[in-house]
């Protein structure tokens, strides 16, 4: 199943756009297989995480992974928005350009269910660098042991959608967002991601700018989801209900 692209015109380049591709949580949730979990060892909260900065409601950390010059990023946050609206905003790919920083276009390539979607996104990157694109499988699951809803995001090969001329296809090794309600209008989030932008952006430049991105992304998500009143799709609502029941035990 394929939707017509929702394309907008180019935006003015901003300083914090280098590396924005690591935050493509434009995520549409999906069912994650055990094999996927086993092969994505980079998604770990273990190791030494260095606090980069803390602002009201959000703390951002980074970690240098073995064999890589790029930082993995982590953010712990409490957002002023209902968990159901956060999930719906992430899932509704057609409204990504209303809130996500520096998105040129984003659309769905395949839908297996409300919990299993492959998406394409193209993000603007300032001259002289090429725009970055991602083809991602986006997955949602209930972590019963840790009592979270988990959105998993990772790159997949997709020959049916060749690389756009003039763009570079980045690779997200790991993206994971743990979500659970605190109150009816507050949601706890633990965001983790590790992506290789590929191409010719110096590692030091990526690392310098990317530390701002978790905060910018989460604040934009909070602002949008804090004002929406979408009907929450049944599969999402069931997961939220199951999670809330587990948290009450």
SERO-4910 file (N, C-alpha, C, O; in steps of 0.05 Angstrom, whole numbers):
BEGIN
 pado doro    nc1    nc2    nc3   cac1   cac2   cac3    cc1    cc2    cc3    oc1    oc2    oc3
  Unk    A     17    -24      0      0      0      0     17     25      0     36     26     16
  Unk    A     12     44    -17     29     68    -19     11     93    -20     -9     93    -35
  Unk    A     18    113     -6      4    138     -6     19    158    -22     43    157    -25
  Unk    A      3    177    -33     15    198    -49     32    216    -31     23    223     -9
  Unk    A     56    223    -39     74    240    -22     60    266    -14     46    278    -30
  Unk    A     65    274     10     57    300     20     81    318     21     96    318     40
  Unk    A     84    334     -1    109    349     -5    105    378      0     85    390     -7
  Unk    A    124    391     13    123    419     18    148    432      6    168    418      0
  Unk    A    147    458      2    170    472    -10    193    473      9    190    469     33
  Unk    A    217    479     -1    241    481     16    238    503     37    226    524     32
  Unk    A    250    498     60    250    518     81    278    530     83    298    519     73
  Unk    A    279    553     96    305    566    100    323    548    118    313    537    138
  Unk    A    348    546    110    366    529    126    370    542    154    372    566    156
  Unk    A    371    525    174    376    534    201    400    519    212    407    497    203
  Unk    A    413    531    232    438    520    242    434    492    254    452    476    252
  Unk    A    411    487    266    407    462    279    397    440    261    388    419    271
  Unk    A    398    444    234    387    424    217    407    402    210    399    380    202
  Unk    A    434    407    214    453    386    208    449    363    227    449    367    251
  Unk    A    444    340    216    440    317    233    411    312    240    406    293    256
  Unk    A    392    328    230    364    325    239    353    297    232    334    287    245
  Unk    A    366    285    212    356    259    204    356    238    226    342    218    224
  Unk    A    371    243    247    371    223    269    345    223    284    340    206    301
  Unk    A    328    243    279    304    245    295    279    240    279    258    253    284
  Unk    A    280    222    261    257    217    245    238    198    259    235    175    251
  Unk    A    226    208    281    207    192    295    179    196    284    160    198    298
  Unk    A    179    198    263    156    204    247    142    178    245    124    172    229
  Unk    A    151    165    261    147    138    267    119    131    264    100    144    274
  Unk    A    116    110    251     91     96    252     97     70    265    114     56    256
  Unk    A     82     63    286     89     39    302     84     13    287     68     12    268
  Unk    A     98     -8    297     95    -35    284    103    -57    303    115    -53    324
  Unk    A     96    -82    295    102   -105    311    131   -114    306    138   -119    283
  Unk    A    147   -116    326    176   -122    324    180   -151    329    172   -162    349
  Unk    A    194   -164    311    200   -193    314    223   -197    333    239   -179    337
  Unk    A    225   -221    344    247   -228    362    274   -226    347    294   -219    359
  Unk    A    274   -234    321    298   -232    306    308   -204    303    332   -199    306
  Unk    A    290   -185    299    297   -157    297    310   -147    323    331   -134    323
  Unk    A    298   -155    346    309   -147    371    337   -157    375    355   -143    385
  Unk    A    342   -182    368    368   -195    372    390   -182    355    413   -181    363
  Unk    A    383   -172    332    404   -161    313    410   -132    318    428   -121    306
  Unk    A    395   -119    335    398    -90    339    410    -84    367    397    -72    384
  Unk    A    434    -94    371    447    -92    397    455    -63    404    460    -58    428
  Unk    A    456    -45    385    464    -18    391    443     -4    409    450     15    423
  Unk    A    418    -13    408    397     -1    424    400    -10    453    386    -29    461
  Unk    A    417      1    468    421     -6    496    424     18    513    436     38    505
  Unk    A    413     17    537    416     39    556    439     34    575    443     49    594
  Unk    A    454     13    570    477      7    587    501     24    578    499     39    558
  Unk    A    522     23    593    546     39    586    545     66    599    528     72    615
  Unk    A    565     82    592    569    108    605    556    130    588    565    136    566
  Unk    A    534    141    598    520    163    585    528    189    598    526    192    622
  Unk    A    537    208    581    546    234    591    523    254    588    512    258    566
  Unk    A    516    267    610    495    288    608    506    312    592    527    323    599
  Unk    A    491    319    571    499    342    555    486    368    565    500    389    567
  Unk    A    461    367    572    447    390    583    420    381    594    410    360    587
  Unk    A    409    398    612    383    393    623    367    419    621    376    440    629
  Unk    A    342    417    611    324    439    610    298    429    622    294    405    626
  Unk    A    280    448    630    255    439    643    241    417    628    232    421    605
  Unk    A    239    394    641    224    371    629    240    353    612    231    331    605
  Unk    A    265    360    604    280    344    585    310    344    593    321    366    597
  Unk    A    322    321    594    351    318    598    362    302    576    352    281    569
  Unk    A    384    311    564    396    298    540    424    288    547    440    301    561
  Unk    A    429    263    538    455    249    543    467    240    516    453    238    496
  Unk    A    493    235    516    506    223    493    525    201    502    534    201    525
  Unk    A    532    184    483    551    162    489    566    156    463    554    154    442
  Unk    A    592    153    465    609    145    442    609    114    442    618    101    461
  Unk    A    600    103    420    598     74    417    625     63    407    638     76    391
  Unk    A    632     38    415    657     26    405    657     24    374    637     16    362
  Unk    A    679     32    362    682     30    333    668     51    317    666     49    293
  Unk    A    658     72    330    644     93    316    653    121    325    661    124    348
  Unk    A    653    140    307    660    167    313    635    184    319    637    208    325
  Unk    A    612    172    317    587    186    321    575    180    349    579    158    360
  Unk    A    561    199    360    548    196    386    521    181    382    507    186    363
  Unk    A    515    164    401    488    156    406    476    176    424    489    187    441
  Unk    A    450    181    421    436    202    438    414    189    454    401    170    445
  Unk    A    409    201    477    388    192    494    375    217    507    389    236    514
  Unk    A    349    217    510    335    238    524    314    227    542    299    209    535
  Unk    A    313    237    566    292    230    586    274    255    589    284    277    593
  Unk    A    248    251    587    230    274    586    204    268    599    195    245    601
  Unk    A    191    289    608    163    289    616    149    310    599    154    334    601
  Unk    A    130    301    581    117    318    563     88    324    572     75    307    583
  Unk    A     80    349    568     53    357    575     34    351    552     25    369    538
  Unk    A     28    325    549     10    316    528      1    287    535     16    272    546
  Unk    A    -24    280    528    -34    253    533    -19    232    517    -12    237    494
  Unk    A    -15    209    528      0    188    514    -14    180    488     -1    175    468
  Unk    A    -41    178    488    -55    171    463    -51    191    441    -48    183    418
  Unk    A    -51    217    448    -47    237    427    -18    237    417    -14    242    393
  Unk    A      1    232    434     29    230    425     31    207    405     44    211    384
  Unk    A     19    184    411     21    162    392      7    168    366     17    160    345
  Unk    A    -15    181    367    -30    187    342    -15    207    325    -14    205    301
  Unk    A     -3    228    338     12    247    322     36    234    308     41    240    285
  Unk    A     50    216    322     72    201    310     62    184    287     76    182    266
  Unk    A     39    171    290     29    153    270     17    167    245     18    155    223
  Unk    A      7    191    249     -6    205    226     16    219    210     21    243    213
  Unk    A     28    203    192     50    212    176     43    236    159     60    253    153
  Unk    A     17    238    151      9    260    133      9    287    146      8    307    132
  Unk    A     12    288    173     14    315    186     42    321    195     47    340    210
  Unk    A     62    305    187     89    309    196     99    337    190    114    349    206
  Unk    A     92    348    167    102    374    160     90    397    176     98    420    174
  Unk    A     70    390    193     57    410    210     73    415    235     70    435    249
  Unk    A     91    396    242    105    399    268    134    390    268    149    400    284
  Unk    A    142    373    250    170    363    251    189    383    239    184    393    217
  Unk    A    211    389    252    231    408    241    243    397    215    252    375    214
  Unk    A    243    415    195    260    411    171    252    386    154    269    376    139
  Unk    A    227    378    156    218    356    138    211    368    111    194    386    109
  Unk    A    222    357     90    214    365     63    189    349     55    170    359     44
  Unk    A    191    322     59    168    305     52    170    280     69    192    271     76
  Unk    A    147    268     75    146    243     90    120    228     82     99    240     81
  Unk    A    123    203     76     99    187     68    103    158     74    126    148     79
  Unk    A     81    143     72     81    115     78     87     99     53     75    104     32
  Unk    A    105     80     55    110     61     33     94     35     35     84     25     15
  Unk    A     92     25     59     77      0     64     63      1     91     74     11    110
  Unk    A     39    -10     91     24    -13    116     17    -42    120      2    -53    104
  Unk    A     27    -55    140     20    -82    147     -3    -82    167    -21    -99    167
  Unk    A     -3    -62    185    -25    -57    204    -20    -30    216     -1    -16    209
  Unk    A    -38    -22    234    -33      3    249     -7      2    265      4     22    273
  Unk    A      2    -23    270     26    -27    286     50    -36    270     69    -46    281
  Unk    A     49    -32    244     71    -42    227     72    -26    201     56    -32    183
  Unk    A     89     -7    199     90     12    177    119     17    168    136     20    185
  Unk    A    123     19    142    148     28    131    144     56    119    126     60    103
  Unk    A    162     75    126    159    102    117    184    112    103    206    102    106
  Unk    A    180    132     86    201    146     73    201    175     82    179    187     84
  Unk    A    224    187     87    225    215     95    250    228     82    271    215     79
  Unk    A    247    253     75    269    269     64    271    294     80    252    309     84
  Unk    A    295    299     90    300    322    108    320    342     95    340    334     83
  Unk    A    314    367     98    332    388     87    357    390    104    356    390    129
  Unk    A    380    393     91    405    397    104    418    421     90    417    423     66
  Unk    A    430    439    105    441    464     93    463    459     73    478    439     75
  Unk    A    465    476     53    488    476     34    514    478     50    515    493     70
  Unk    A    534    464     42    538    450     17    532    420     19    539    405      1
  Unk    A    518    411     39    513    383     43    487    375     29    469    391     25
  Unk    A    485    349     21    461    339      8    440    333     28    445    326     51
  Unk    A    414    335     20    392    327     37    395    297     44    406    282     29
  Unk    A    384    290     66    385    262     76    357    250     76    337    263     83
  Unk    A    356    225     67    331    210     67    334    185     84    356    175     88
  Unk    A    311    174     93    310    150    109    287    133    100    265    143     96
  Unk    A    291    107     98    270     87     96    270     71    121    289     57    127
  Unk    A    248     73    137    248     62    164    224     43    168    202     48    158
  Unk    A    230     22    182    208      6    193    202     17    221    221     21    237
  Unk    A    177     22    226    168     35    251    150     16    265    130      6    254
  Unk    A    156     10    290    143    -12    304    134     -4    332    148     12    345
  Unk    A    111    -14    341    103     -9    368     98    -36    382     87    -55    370
  Unk    A    105    -37    407    101    -62    423     97    -54    452    103    -31    460
  Unk    A     88    -73    468     84    -69    497    106    -84    511    107   -109    509
  Unk    A    123    -70    526    144    -83    542    132    -88    569    130    -70    586
  Unk    A    123   -112    574    109   -119    599    129   -119    623    120   -114    645
  Unk    A    154   -126    618    173   -127    640    179    -99    651    180    -95    675
  Unk    A    184    -80    632    191    -53    641    167    -34    643    169    -12    653
  Unk    A    144    -44    633    119    -29    635    121     -3    619    117     19    629
  Unk    A    126     -6    593    127     16    574    113      8    548    113    -16    541
  Unk    A    102     27    534     98     24    505    125     31    492    138     50    500
  Unk    A    133     16    472    159     20    459    154     24    429    143      7    416
  Unk    A    164     46    419    165     51    390    193     45    380    212     58    389
  Unk    A    196     25    363    222     18    352    223     28    323    204     26    308
  Unk    A    247     39    316    251     51    289    278     42    279    298     46    293
  Unk    A    280     31    255    306     23    244    304     22    214    283     17    203
  Unk    A    327     26    201    328     26    172    324     -2    161    332    -22    173
  Unk    A    312     -3    137    308    -28    123    315    -24     94    311     -2     83
  Unk    A    325    -44     80    330    -42     51    303    -40     36    284    -53     44
  Unk    A    302    -24     15    277    -20      1    283    -13    -28    284     10    -35
  Unk    A    288    -34    -44    295    -29    -72    273    -16    -89    279     -4   -109
  Unk    A    248    -19    -80    226     -8    -95    225     22    -94    210     35   -108
  Unk    A    242     34    -76    243     63    -74    272     72    -76    285     75    -56
  Unk    A    282     76   -101    310     84   -104    317    110    -90    299    126    -84
  Unk    A    342    115    -85    351    139    -72    345    163    -90    350    162   -114
  Unk    A    333    184    -79    326    208    -94    351    221   -105    372    223    -90
  Unk    A    350    231   -129    373    244   -141    381    268   -124    364    285   -117
  Unk    A    407    270   -118    417    292   -103    416    288    -73    425    305    -57
  Unk    A    404    266    -64    401    260    -35    420    237    -27    431    223    -44
  Unk    A    424    234     -1    440    212     10    421    196     29    407    208     45
  Unk    A    422    170     26    405    154     44    421    147     69    441    133     69
  Unk    A    411    157     91    424    152    117    415    125    128    398    112    116
  Unk    A    428    117    150    422     90    161    418     93    191    436    100    206
  Unk    A    394     87    200    388     86    228    392     58    239    376     40    234
  Unk    A    414     55    254    419     29    266    400     23    289    392      0    293
  Unk    A    391     44    303    375     40    326    359     65    332    370     87    333
  Unk    A    333     61    336    316     82    347    296     70    365    282     50    357
  Unk    A    293     80    389    274     68    408    263     91    426    278    107    437
  Unk    A    236     91    428    224    110    446    205     96    465    185     84    456
  Unk    A    212     97    490    195     85    511    176    106    521    183    128    527
  Unk    A    150     98    523    129    117    530    111    104    551    104     81    549
  Unk    A    103    121    571     82    112    589     69    136    603     83    156    607
  Unk    A     44    134    609     30    157    621     37    161    650     42    142    665
  Unk    A     38    186    658     41    194    686     14    202    697      6    193    718
  Unk    A      1    220    682    -27    228    688    -42    228    662    -31    220    641
  Unk    A    -67    237    662    -82    239    637    -70    257    617    -74    254    593
  Unk    A    -54    277    626    -42    296    608    -12    299    610     -1    318    600
  Unk    A      1    280    623     30    280    624     40    252    616     29    232    624
  Unk    A     62    252    600     73    227    590    104    227    595    118    246    589
  Unk    A    113    204    605    142    200    609    153    188    583    142    169    572
  Unk    A    176    198    574    189    188    550    219    183    555    232    200    568
  Unk    A    229    161    545    258    155    545    265    149    516    258    128    506
  Unk    A    279    167    504    285    166    475    314    158    471    332    170    484
  Unk    A    319    139    453    346    130    447    349    127    417    331    117    404
  Unk    A    372    137    406    376    134    377    406    135    369    422    147    382
  Unk    A    411    121    348    439    120    337    436    117    307    427     97    297
  Unk    A    446    137    292    442    138    263    468    147    250    483    163    261
  Unk    A    474    135    227    496    144    210    486    160    187    472    148    170
  Unk    A    492    186    185    481    202    163    494    195    136    482    202    115
  Unk    A    517    182    136    531    174    112    538    199     95    531    222    102
  Unk    A    551    194     73    559    216     56    582    232     68    598    222     84
  Unk    A    583    258     61    607    274     68    600    297     87    607    320     82
  Unk    A    588    290    110    586    309    132    606    300    153    605    278    163
  Unk    A    625    317    160    645    310    180    632    301    206    613    312    215
  Unk    A    644    280    218    633    269    243    632    290    265    613    292    280
  Unk    A    653    307    266    654    327    288    631    347    285    621    357    305
  Unk    A    624    352    260    602    372    255    575    359    263    558    372    275
  Unk    A    571    334    255    547    320    263    544    319    293    522    326    304
  Unk    A    565    312    307    564    310    336    559    337    349    546    338    370
  Unk    A    569    358    337    566    384    349    537    394    348    527    405    368
  Unk    A    524    388    326    496    398    323    475    379    334    454    387    343
  Unk    A    481    353    333    460    334    339    451    334    368    429    325    374
  Unk    A    467    344    386    460    344    414    435    361    419    422    357    440
  Unk    A    429    380    402    405    397    405    380    384    396    358    392    403
  Unk    A    383    363    380    360    352    365    339    338    382    315    342    378
  Unk    A    347    322    402    326    309    419    308    329    432    284    325    433
  Unk    A    320    350    442    303    371    455    284    384    435    260    386    440
  Unk    A    295    392    412    278    405    392    255    387    383    233    396    379
  Unk    A    262    362    378    241    343    369    220    339    390    196    340    384
  Unk    A    228    334    415    208    328    436    191    352    442    167    349    448
  Unk    A    202    376    442    186    400    446    166    404    424    144    413    429
  Unk    A    174    399    399    156    401    377    133    381    379    110    387    374
  Unk    A    140    357    387    120    336    390    101    343    413     76    340    410
  Unk    A    111    353    435     95    361    457     75    383    449     52    383    456
  Unk    A     85    403    435     69    426    426     46    416    409     23    425    412
  Unk    A     51    398    390     30    388    372     11    370    387    -14    375    386
  Unk    A     21    350    401      3    331    414    -12    343    438    -33    332    446
  Unk    A     -2    365    449    -16    378    470    -41    393    462    -56    402    479
  Unk    A    -45    396    435    -67    412    425    -86    395    408   -108    405    401
  Unk    A    -79    370    402    -96    354    384   -117    339    400   -115    335    424
  Unk    A   -138    330    386   -159    315    398   -167    292    379   -191    289    373
  Unk    A   -148    277    369   -153    256    350   -166    232    364   -162    227    387
  Unk    A   -183    218    348   -192    192    357   -169    173    357   -155    170    337
  Unk    A   -164    160    380   -141    141    382   -150    115    370   -170    103    378
  Unk    A   -134    105    351   -142     80    337   -142     57    357   -127     56    376
  Unk    A   -160     38    352   -166     16    372   -141      1    380   -138     -6    404
  Unk    A   -123     -5    362    -99    -20    369    -81     -5    389    -70    -17    407
  Unk    A    -79     21    385    -64     38    404    -78     39    431    -66     35    452
  Unk    A   -105     43    430   -119     46    455   -118     20    472   -116     21    496
  Unk    A   -118     -3    458   -116    -28    473    -89    -31    487    -88    -39    510
  Unk    A    -68    -23    473    -42    -24    485    -40     -5    509    -28    -12    530
  Unk    A    -51     19    506    -51     38    528    -67     27    552    -58     29    575
  Unk    A    -90     15    547   -106      4    568    -91    -19    582    -92    -21    607
  Unk    A    -78    -36    567    -63    -58    578    -40    -47    596    -35    -58    618
  Unk    A    -27    -27    586     -5    -15    601    -15     -3    627     -3     -7    648
  Unk    A    -36     12    626    -47     25    650    -56      4    671    -52      8    695
  Unk    A    -67    -18    661    -75    -40    679    -50    -52    693    -51    -58    717
  Unk    A    -29    -55    678     -4    -66    689      8    -48    710     18    -57    731
  Unk    A      7    -21    705     18     -2    723      3      0    749     14      9    769
  Unk    A    -22     -8    749    -38     -6    773    -34    -30    792    -42    -29    815
  Unk    A    -21    -51    782    -17    -75    798      4    -71    819     10    -89    835
***
